[in-house]
Amino acid sequence: MAQAIDDDRLRFLLGDVRDLERLRRAAEGADVVVHAAALKQVPACEYNPFEAVKTNILGTQNVAAACIDVGVERAVALSTDKAVSPANLYGATKLCAEKLFVQANVYAGSRPTRLSCVRYGNVVGSRGSVVPLFQEQAKAGRLTITDRRMTRFWITLDQAVEFVARSVERMRGGEVFIPKIPSMHVTDLAAAIAPEAEIRYTGIRPGEKLHEALITIEESRHTTDHGDCYVVEPEQPFWGERRTTTGHPVPEGFAYTSDSNDAWLDVESLRQLLGAGATDERASAAAVR
């Protein structure tokens, strides 16, 4: 990475989120911290639960503490739809990480540090995602899908980065920002990657959901709609009035789930999204059927 980016303003430090002192040294002088470190592969977290807790929970606590200790003004932690009503240890650790980061604003006290979270769905082509798996399986002409009904939220890396940047600008501390993004059927993704391949259905794995959620009905009581995104506002009474700019409450009983979404990626739009020359604008234009 250091060889690929030539900029005197950047420093590249080796370290571990489990090491609080190292984090303090790395955060010294920073205006903004984006906390993206995590163990994210569901089976690996299930098999190594202590390690998942040390990185995803205690590591998040360390990041929050380091930011407060050295006076970082704004810090954002990246979360996931797996944190909503978690069905596996990975999701449970990310839910705990969200709570830690939001409530860390209390520890900041009169210091300038403000902390918030960003929660979104699957990132196209990220490590451990289904895209590389399908591409590898396509070579043998057979793809494995756990259930034909399965749906997922979908976001590109560029869209995720842009959303994080916008959230840093508008945050006041304690919010969870959730982008409005399309859903896709996993069977459509398979057809986009390998239309001639045989599909083998294997059954839902332990800790896997049929559909994902980004906002629960319980959270909707303190969620506002800001046009391009939803914001889960802090609900504890000791927060006082800490609203993010303008926004209006979502309807009573609202839930944001991948199967009830009003924006979908079809086979053709998924092909464009996965193509080497696809842009965020093309994907967005093709998102709604």
C-alpha positions in Angstrom: 0.0 0.0 0.0 2.7 2.5 0.9 4.4 1.9 -2.4 1.2 2.4 -4.3 0.4 5.8 -2.8 3.0 8.5 -2.9 1.8 11.3 -0.6 3.9 13.0 2.1 0.8 13.6 4.2 0.3 9.9 4.8 1.9 7.6 7.3 1.6 3.8 7.2 1.9 2.2 10.6 1.9 -1.5 11.5 -0.2 -2.3 14.5 -3.2 -4.1 16.0 -6.6 -2.8 17.3 -6.0 -5.0 20.3 -3.0 -2.7 21.3 -4.3 0.5 22.9 -1.0 2.2 23.2 -0.2 1.6 19.5 -3.6 3.0 18.6 -3.0 6.2 20.7 0.3 6.7 18.8 -1.4 6.1 15.4 -4.3 8.5 16.2 -2.2 11.3 17.5 -2.7 14.4 15.4 -5.6 12.9 13.4 -8.8 14.9 12.8 -10.9 11.9 11.7 -10.7 8.2 12.4 -12.5 5.5 10.4 -12.6 2.2 12.3 -12.9 -0.6 9.7 -10.9 -3.3 11.4 -12.8 -6.6 12.1 -12.8 -10.3 11.8 -15.8 -10.7 9.4 -16.0 -14.2 8.1 -18.9 -15.9 9.9 -17.6 -19.5 10.0 -14.2 -18.3 11.2 -15.7 -16.2 14.0 -17.9 -19.1 15.1 -14.8 -21.4 15.2 -12.6 -18.8 16.9 -15.1 -16.9 19.2 -12.5 -15.6 21.6 -10.5 -14.0 18.8 -13.6 -12.4 17.3 -14.5 -10.9 20.7 -10.9 -9.6 21.1 -10.8 -7.9 17.7 -14.4 -6.8 17.1 -15.4 -5.8 20.6 -12.3 -5.1 22.6 -10.6 -3.7 19.6 -13.5 -1.3 19.1 -13.3 -0.2 22.7 -9.6 0.5 22.2 -10.3 2.6 19.1 -12.9 4.7 20.9 -10.6 5.1 23.9 -7.6 6.1 21.8 -9.7 8.7 19.9 -10.9 10.2 23.1 -7.5 10.2 24.8 -5.7 12.1 22.0 -8.6 14.4 21.1 -9.6 13.1 17.6 -12.6 15.3 16.7 -14.7 12.7 14.7 -14.6 8.9 14.6 -16.8 6.6 12.6 -17.0 2.8 13.0 -18.1 0.6 10.1 -20.9 -1.8 10.9 -23.0 -4.3 9.0 -26.5 -5.6 8.5 -25.4 -8.7 10.4 -25.5 -6.6 13.5 -29.2 -6.2 13.3 -31.0 -9.0 15.2 -27.8 -11.1 15.0 -28.0 -14.8 14.2 -24.3 -15.5 14.6 -21.3 -14.5 16.7 -20.0 -12.1 14.1 -23.2 -10.2 14.1 -23.3 -10.2 17.9 -19.8 -8.7 18.1 -20.7 -6.0 15.6 -23.9 -5.1 17.5 -21.8 -4.8 20.7 -19.2 -2.7 18.8 -22.0 -0.3 17.6 -23.2 0.1 21.2 -19.7 0.7 22.5 -19.0 3.3 19.9 -22.2 5.2 20.4 -22.0 5.2 24.1 -18.3 6.1 24.1 -19.6 9.7 23.5 -20.4 9.7 27.2 -16.8 9.0 28.1 -15.7 12.0 25.9 -17.4 14.3 28.3 -16.3 17.9 27.6 -13.6 16.7 25.2 -14.1 17.4 21.5 -14.3 13.8 20.3 -17.6 12.7 18.8 -18.2 9.1 17.7 -20.9 7.6 15.3 -21.4 4.4 13.2 -22.2 3.6 9.6 -24.2 0.4 8.9 -24.6 -1.0 5.4 -24.9 -4.3 3.5 -22.7 -6.5 1.5 -19.9 -4.8 -0.4 -19.6 -6.0 -4.0 -16.5 -8.2 -4.5 -15.1 -7.7 -1.0 -12.9 -10.4 0.5 -15.0 -13.3 1.8 -18.1 -12.3 -0.2 -20.1 -14.6 -2.5 -18.8 -13.0 -5.7 -15.3 -14.5 -5.7 -16.8 -17.8 -4.6 -19.3 -17.9 -7.5 -16.5 -16.8 -10.0 -14.3 -19.7 -8.8 -17.2 -22.2 -8.9 -18.2 -21.1 -12.4 -15.0 -22.6 -13.7 -16.3 -26.1 -12.8 -19.8 -25.3 -14.1 -21.6 -25.7 -10.8 -22.7 -23.0 -8.2 -23.8 -23.7 -4.7 -26.7 -21.6 -3.2 -28.0 -22.2 0.3 -31.6 -21.2 -0.5 -33.3 -20.0 -3.7 -35.3 -17.4 -1.7 -32.3 -15.6 -0.3 -31.9 -11.8 -0.7 -29.2 -9.4 0.3 -28.5 -5.7 0.4 -25.8 -4.6 -2.1 -23.4 -1.7 -2.2 -20.3 -0.9 -4.2 -17.0 -0.1 -2.5 -17.0 3.5 -4.0 -20.6 4.0 -2.8 -19.6 2.8 0.7 -16.6 5.1 0.8 -18.6 8.1 -0.3 -21.3 7.4 2.2 -18.8 7.2 5.0 -17.3 10.5 4.0 -20.8 12.2 3.9 -21.6 10.7 7.3 -18.5 12.2 8.8 -19.5 15.6 7.6 -23.0 15.5 9.0 -22.5 13.5 12.3 -23.0 15.1 15.7 -22.1 12.0 17.7 -24.1 8.9 18.7 -25.9 8.3 15.4 -26.0 5.2 13.2 -26.1 6.2 9.5 -27.7 3.7 7.1 -27.7 4.3 3.3 -30.7 3.6 1.1 -29.3 0.8 -1.2 -30.8 -1.8 -3.5 -31.4 -5.5 -2.7 -30.7 -8.5 -5.0 -31.8 -12.1 -5.2 -28.8 -14.4 -4.8 -30.2 -16.5 -7.7 -30.0 -13.4 -9.9 -26.4 -12.9 -8.9 -25.6 -16.5 -9.9 -27.3 -15.9 -13.2 -25.3 -12.7 -13.8 -22.0 -14.5 -13.1 -22.5 -17.9 -14.6 -25.8 -18.1 -16.6 -25.1 -21.6 -17.9 -23.9 -23.1 -14.6 -25.8 -25.8 -12.7 -27.3 -24.6 -9.4 -27.0 -26.8 -6.4 -29.1 -25.9 -3.3 -27.4 -26.9 -0.1 -29.7 -25.5 2.7 -29.1 -22.5 5.0 -25.9 -22.8 7.0 -25.8 -22.3 10.8 -26.0 -18.6 11.7 -27.2 -17.6 8.2 -30.3 -15.6 7.5 -32.7 -15.9 4.6 -33.0 -12.1 4.5 -31.0 -9.3 6.1 -32.2 -6.2 7.9 -30.7 -2.8 8.3 -33.3 -1.3 10.6 -35.6 -3.1 13.1 -39.1 -2.1 14.1 -37.8 -1.4 17.6 -35.1 1.0 16.2 -37.6 2.7 13.9 -39.1 4.5 17.0 -36.0 6.7 17.0 -35.1 6.6 13.3 -35.3 9.6 10.9 -35.4 9.7 7.1 -32.9 12.1 5.5 -33.7 11.4 1.8 -30.5 9.6 0.9 -30.2 7.7 4.1 -31.8 6.7 7.4 -30.3 7.8 10.8 -30.9 5.9 14.0 -30.7 8.6 16.6 -29.4 8.1 20.1 -32.4 7.2 22.3 -31.1 7.4 25.8 -32.6 10.3 27.8 -29.2 11.6 29.0 -28.3 12.5 25.4 -30.6 15.5 25.4 -31.2 17.1 22.0 -28.7 15.8 19.5 -30.5 15.6 16.2 -28.6 15.4 12.8 -29.7 18.4 10.7 -33.2 17.9 9.2 -35.1 14.7 8.8 -38.6 13.3 9.5 -39.5 10.2 11.5 -40.1 7.0 9.6 -43.6 5.4 9.7 -44.7 3.5 12.8 -43.8 -0.1 12.5 -41.2 0.6 9.8 -38.4 -2.0 9.2 -35.8 -1.9 6.5 -35.2 -5.5 5.2 -33.7 -6.9 2.1 -36.8 -8.7 1.0 -39.2 -5.7 1.5 -37.0 -3.2 -0.3 -38.4 -1.0 -3.1 -35.1 -0.9 -5.0 -33.7 -4.1 -6.7 -30.8 -5.1 -8.8 -31.8 -7.4 -11.6 -29.6 -9.8 -13.6 -28.6 -7.2 -16.2 -27.8 -4.5 -13.7 -25.7 -7.0 -11.7 -23.7 -7.8 -14.8 -23.1 -4.1 -15.3 -22.1 -3.7 -11.7 -19.7 -6.6 -11.8 -18.2 -5.6 -15.2 -14.8 -4.0 -15.2 -16.1 -0.8 -16.7 -19.2 -0.4 -14.6 -19.6 2.9 -12.7 -21.6 3.8 -9.7 -23.9 5.9 -11.9 -24.8 3.1 -14.2 -25.4 0.7 -11.3 -27.6 3.3 -9.6 -29.6 4.0 -12.8 -30.3 0.3 -13.2 -31.1 -0.4 -9.6 -34.8 0.1 -9.5 -36.9 -2.3 -11.6 
